[in-house]
Amino acid sequence: MDGVYMLPSPDSSHIPSNDVHDLVPMIDGMELCLRSYHARDRDEVRQLYHHGLLTGAPDTLDAATDLDHIEDVYLRRPQDHFWVAEIDGQVIGSIAITEHDKQIGHVRRLRVDPGWKTPHGSEIARILIRKATHHAREHDCLKLVLHTPVDDDRAIAFLHQLGFEYTRTRQLRGRHLLEFYIDLYARTDRSVSGNVDLE
């Protein structure tokens, strides 16, 4: 990837002021656009939730009620956000970030469309995480944390490729979760970092 270029919105009157359109030279001569979530993306984001999990199987204890209220959950406060990635107008990825604890960001809903997982899923995931990481640093987060119910060597190796370190295993609302993190304060290499929730 050579760099990130700004892509102006075709109709800025319908775009929130914190909306960002990044045009990333990318896959097979096609360009990936990262932008803020809009209500028109709801159905595609729902499909990604069910079919775009990068590792493991969906968590049966996760009702994903946040996806019915994305604007309220992720777009009310400046430190929270939800992005989609699209190619040729099709949403092929998503990621969200929330700051529940002081200076700790939580990235959730990392998904990549099944048609793009092989061989490009890891690169798309890195780009999404880079976006969330940049946002977290802009809002003074010191750490990004990921929780996932996935517990297998392949999933852990994938998270390590994305820059995460294993912290601990914990119980949260009756769920057995692995916790991973990236230390944004100590990290000088800002090329890949983020807090991802593979829920």
BABA-235502 format. One line per 3 residues: for each residue x, y, z of N, C-alpha, C. Coordinates in steps of 0.2 Angstrom, whole numbers, plus 5000, padded with zeros to 4 digits. Layout:
N
X/Y/Z/X/Y/Z/X/Y/Z; ...
end
This chain:
199
5004/4994/5000/5000/5000/5000/5004/5006/5000; 5003/5011/4995/5008/5016/4994/5006/5022/4999; 5000/5023/5001/4998/5029/5005/4990/5029/5005
4988/5034/5009/4981/5036/5010/4980/5042/5007; 4974/5043/5003/4972/5049/4999/4965/5051/5001; 4964/5057/5002/4957/5059/5004/4953/5059/4998
4947/5056/4999/4942/5056/4993/4936/5060/4995; 4935/5066/4992/4929/5070/4994/4923/5067/4993; 4918/5068/4998/4911/5066/4997/4908/5069/4991
4904/5065/4988/4900/5067/4982/4895/5072/4984; 4892/5071/4990/4887/5076/4993/4888/5077/5000; 4892/5082/5002/4894/5083/5008/4889/5085/5013
4883/5087/5010/4877/5089/5015/4874/5084/5018; 4875/5077/5016/4873/5071/5019/4878/5068/5023; 4884/5070/5024/4889/5067/5028/4890/5070/5034
4891/5066/5040/4892/5069/5046/4899/5073/5046; 4900/5078/5051/4906/5082/5050/4912/5078/5052; 4911/5072/5056/4917/5068/5057/4918/5063/5052
4915/5063/5047/4915/5057/5042/4922/5058/5038; 4925/5052/5037/4931/5052/5033/4931/5047/5027; 4933/5050/5022/4933/5045/5016/4940/5045/5014
4943/5039/5015/4950/5038/5013/4950/5033/5007; 4954/5035/5002/4955/5030/4996/4961/5027/4996; 4961/5021/4997/4968/5017/4998/4969/5013/4992
4975/5014/4988/4976/5010/4982/4977/5003/4985; 4974/4998/4981/4974/4992/4985/4974/4986/4980; 4969/4982/4980/4968/4975/4978/4967/4974/4971
4971/4971/4967/4970/4969/4960/4968/4975/4956; 4971/4981/4957/4969/4987/4954/4963/4990/4956; 4960/4988/4961/4954/4991/4963/4955/4995/4970
4951/5000/4971/4952/5005/4977/4947/5003/4982; 4950/5003/4988/4946/5002/4994/4944/5009/4997; 4938/5011/4998/4936/5017/5001/4934/5016/5008
4937/5019/5013/4935/5019/5020/4931/5025/5022; 4925/5024/5025/4920/5029/5026/4916/5028/5032; 4913/5033/5035/4909/5032/5041/4902/5029/5039
4900/5025/5043/4893/5021/5042/4888/5026/5041; 4883/5024/5037/4877/5028/5036/4871/5023/5036; 4865/5025/5038/4859/5021/5038/4858/5016/5032
4860/5019/5027/4859/5015/5021/4863/5008/5021; 4868/5008/5025/4873/5002/5025/4870/4997/5030; 4864/4998/5033/4862/4993/5038/4862/4986/5036
4858/4985/5031/4858/4978/5028/4864/4975/5027; 4869/4978/5023/4875/4975/5022/4879/4974/5028; 4879/4979/5033/4883/4978/5039/4880/4971/5043
4873/4971/5043/4870/4965/5046/4873/4958/5042; 4873/4958/5036/4876/4952/5032/4883/4951/5034; 4887/4956/5034/4894/4955/5036/4894/4952/5043
4890/4955/5048/4890/4952/5055/4890/4944/5055; 4885/4942/5051/4883/4935/5050/4888/4931/5046; 4891/4934/5041/4895/4930/5036/4902/4932/5036
4904/4938/5039/4911/4940/5038/4916/4939/5043; 4914/4935/5048/4919/4934/5054/4926/4931/5051; 4931/4934/5053/4938/4932/5051/4940/4926/5053
4939/4924/5059/4941/4918/5062/4935/4915/5066; 4935/4908/5067/4931/4905/5071/4924/4905/5069; 4919/4904/5074/4912/4904/5072/4909/4909/5076
4903/4911/5074/4899/4917/5078/4898/4915/5085; 4898/4920/5089/4896/4919/5096/4889/4918/5097; 4886/4913/5099/4879/4912/5100/4876/4916/5106
4881/4918/5110/4878/4923/5116/4878/4930/5114; 4880/4932/5108/4881/4939/5106/4875/4940/5102; 4870/4944/5104/4864/4946/5101/4865/4951/5096
4870/4955/5096/4872/4960/5091/4867/4965/5091; 4864/4967/5097/4859/4972/5097/4862/4979/5095; 4868/4980/5096/4871/4987/5094/4870/4988/5087
4870/4983/5083/4869/4984/5075/4862/4987/5073; 4858/4986/5078/4851/4989/5077/4851/4997/5079; 4856/4999/5082/4856/5006/5085/4863/5009/5084
4866/5008/5078/4873/5010/5077/4874/5017/5078; 4869/5021/5076/4870/5029/5076/4870/5030/5084; 4866/5027/5088/4866/5029/5095/4872/5026/5099
4874/5020/5097/4880/5017/5100/4887/5019/5098; 4888/5021/5092/4894/5022/5089/4895/5029/5086; 4890/5033/5085/4891/5039/5082/4888/5045/5086
4887/5045/5092/4885/5050/5097/4891/5054/5100; 4896/5050/5102/4902/5054/5105/4908/5054/5100; 4912/5059/5100/4917/5059/5096/4923/5054/5096
4923/5051/5102/4928/5046/5103/4926/5039/5101; 4920/5038/5099/4917/5032/5096/4916/5033/5089; 4916/5027/5085/4915/5028/5078/4913/5021/5075
4910/5021/5069/4909/5015/5065/4911/5016/5058; 4915/5012/5055/4917/5013/5048/4915/5007/5044; 4914/5008/5037/4913/5003/5033/4919/5004/5027
4921/4998/5024/4925/4998/5019/4921/4996/5012; 4922/4999/5007/4918/4997/5001/4923/4998/4995; 4921/4993/4990/4924/4993/4984/4919/4993/4978
4919/4998/4974/4914/4999/4969/4907/4999/4971; 4906/5003/4977/4900/5004/4980/4897/4998/4984; 4901/4993/4985/4899/4987/4989/4902/4987/4995
4899/4986/5001/4902/4986/5008/4905/4979/5008; 4912/4979/5010/4915/4973/5010/4919/4972/5017; 4918/4977/5021/4921/4977/5028/4918/4982/5033
4920/4980/5039/4917/4985/5044/4922/4985/5050; 4922/4990/5054/4925/4990/5061/4922/4996/5065; 4922/4995/5071/4919/5000/5076/4924/5001/5082
4924/5007/5085/4928/5008/5091/4923/5012/5096; 4924/5010/5102/4921/5013/5108/4926/5014/5113; 4925/5019/5117/4929/5020/5123/4925/5020/5129
4925/5014/5132/4921/5013/5138/4925/5015/5145; 4931/5013/5144/4936/5015/5150/4940/5021/5148; 4942/5024/5153/4946/5030/5152/4953/5028/5148
4954/5031/5142/4960/5030/5138/4961/5023/5136; 4955/5019/5136/4956/5012/5133/4950/5012/5128; 4953/5010/5121/4948/5010/5116/4946/5002/5115
4940/5001/5113/4938/4994/5111/4936/4994/5104; 4939/4990/5100/4937/4990/5093/4933/4984/5092; 4927/4985/5089/4922/4979/5088/4920/4979/5081
4916/4973/5080/4913/4972/5073/4918/4972/5067; 4924/4969/5068/4928/4969/5063/4926/4963/5058; 4924/4964/5052/4922/4959/5047/4924/4961/5040
4925/4955/5037/4927/4956/5030/4923/4951/5026; 4920/4954/5020/4915/4950/5016/4919/4943/5014; 4915/4937/5014/4918/4931/5013/4922/4931/5006
4919/4934/5001/4922/4934/4994/4929/4938/4994; 4930/4942/4999/4937/4945/5000/4942/4942/5005; 4939/4937/5008/4944/4934/5014/4950/4931/5011
4949/4928/5005/4955/4924/5002/4956/4927/4995; 4962/4930/4994/4968/4930/4999/4969/4937/5002; 4964/4941/5002/4965/4948/5004/4962/4950/5011
4959/4945/5015/4956/4947/5021/4961/4950/5026; 4967/4947/5027/4971/4950/5032/4973/4957/5030; 4974/4959/5024/4976/4966/5022/4970/4970/5023
4964/4968/5022/4959/4973/5023/4958/4974/5030; 4959/4968/5034/4958/4969/5042/4963/4974/5044; 4969/4973/5042/4975/4978/5044/4973/4985/5042
4970/4987/5036/4968/4993/5035/4963/4996/5039; 4958/4992/5041/4953/4994/5045/4955/4995/5052; 4960/4991/5055/4963/4992/5061/4967/4998/5061
4971/4999/5056/4974/5006/5056/4970/5012/5056; 4964/5012/5053/4959/5017/5054/4957/5018/5061; 4955/5012/5064/4953/5013/5071/4958/5015/5076
4965/5013/5074/4970/5015/5079/4972/5022/5078; 4972/5025/5072/4973/5032/5071/4967/5036/5075; 4961/5034/5074/4956/5037/5078/4957/5037/5086
4959/5031/5088/4960/5030/5095/4966/5035/5098; 4971/5036/5094/4976/5040/5096/4974/5047/5096; 4970/5049/5091/4967/5056/5090/4963/5058/5097
4961/5053/5100/4957/5054/5106/4960/5051/5112; 4967/5051/5112/4971/5050/5118/4970/5043/5121; 4969/5038/5117/4969/5032/5120/4976/5029/5121
4977/5026/5126/4984/5023/5127/4984/5015/5126; 4978/5012/5125/4978/5005/5124/4972/5003/5120; 4972/4998/5116/4967/4996/5112/4966/4988/5114
4960/4986/5116/4959/4980/5118/4954/4976/5114; 4955/4970/5113/4951/4965/5109/4949/4959/5113; 4942/4958/5113/4939/4952/5116/4937/4947/5111
4938/4941/5111/4935/4936/5107/4934/4930/5110; 4928/4927/5108/4927/4920/5111/4931/4914/5107; 4934/4916/5102/4938/4911/5098/4944/4909/5102
4945/4902/5102/4951/4900/5106/4954/4894/5102; 4958/4896/5097/4962/4891/5093/4968/4894/5091; 4973/4889/5089/4979/4892/5087/4979/4896/5081
4975/4894/5076/4974/4898/5070/4972/4905/5071; 4967/4906/5076/4964/4913/5077/4969/4917/5081; 4973/4914/5086/4978/4917/5090/4983/4920/5085
4985/4915/5081/4991/4917/5076/4988/4923/5071; 4982/4923/5069/4980/4928/5065/4980/4935/5069; 4978/4935/5075/4978/4941/5079/4985/4944/5080
4989/4939/5081/4996/4941/5082/4999/4945/5076; 4997/4942/5070/4998/4945/5063/4996/4952/5063; 4990/4953/5066/4987/4960/5066/4990/4965/5071
4995/4962/5075/4998/4966/5080/4996/4966/5087; 4992/4961/5089/4989/4960/5096/4993/4955/5100; 4993/4956/5106/4997/4952/5111/4991/4949/5116
4992/4943/5118/4987/4940/5122/4988/4943/5129; 4983/4944/5133/4983/4947/5140/4981/4942/5145; 4975/4939/5144/4972/4935/5149/4965/4932/5146
4963/4927/5150/4956/4924/5148/4952/4927/5154; 4946/4929/5152/4941/4931/5157/4934/4929/5156; 4930/4930/5161/4923/4929/5160/4919/4936/5160
4915/4937/5155/4912/4943/5154/4904/4942/5152; 4900/4943/5157/4893/4942/5156/4891/4935/5154; 4894/4930/5157/4893/4923/5156/4897/4921/5150
4901/4924/5147/4905/4922/5141/4912/4921/5143; 4915/4916/5140/4922/4914/5141/4926/4918/5135; 4930/4923/5137/4933/4927/5132/4941/4927/5132
4944/4928/5127/4951/4929/5127/4952/4937/5126; 4957/4939/5129/4958/4947/5129/4965/4948/5126; 4965/4952/5121/4971/4954/5117/4972/4962/5118
4978/4964/5117/4979/4972/5117/4984/4974/5113; 4984/4980/5111/4990/4984/5108/4991/4990/5113; 4997/4991/5115/4999/4996/5119/5001/5002/5114
4997/5007/5114/4998/5013/5109/5003/5018/5112; 5004/5018/5119/5008/5023/5122/5016/5020/5120; 5017/5014/5121/5024/5011/5120/5026/5010/5113
5021/5009/5109/5022/5007/5102/5024/5013/5098; 5030/5013/5095/5032/5018/5090/5031/5017/5083; 5030/5010/5081/5028/5008/5074/5020/5009/5074
5018/5014/5070/5011/5015/5070/5008/5012/5064; 5011/5008/5060/5008/5006/5054/5003/5001/5055; 5003/4997/5060/4997/4992/5061/4996/4992/5069
4990/4994/5071/4988/4993/5078/4981/4995/5078; 4978/4992/5084/4970/4993/5084/4968/4989/5090; 4961/4990/5092/4958/4986/5096/4952/4983/5093
4952/4976/5092/4947/4973/5088/4943/4968/5092; 4937/4968/5091/4932/4963/5094/4930/4959/5088; 4931/4952/5088/4929/4948/5083/4922/4945/5084
4919/4949/5089/4912/4946/5090/4908/4948/5084
end
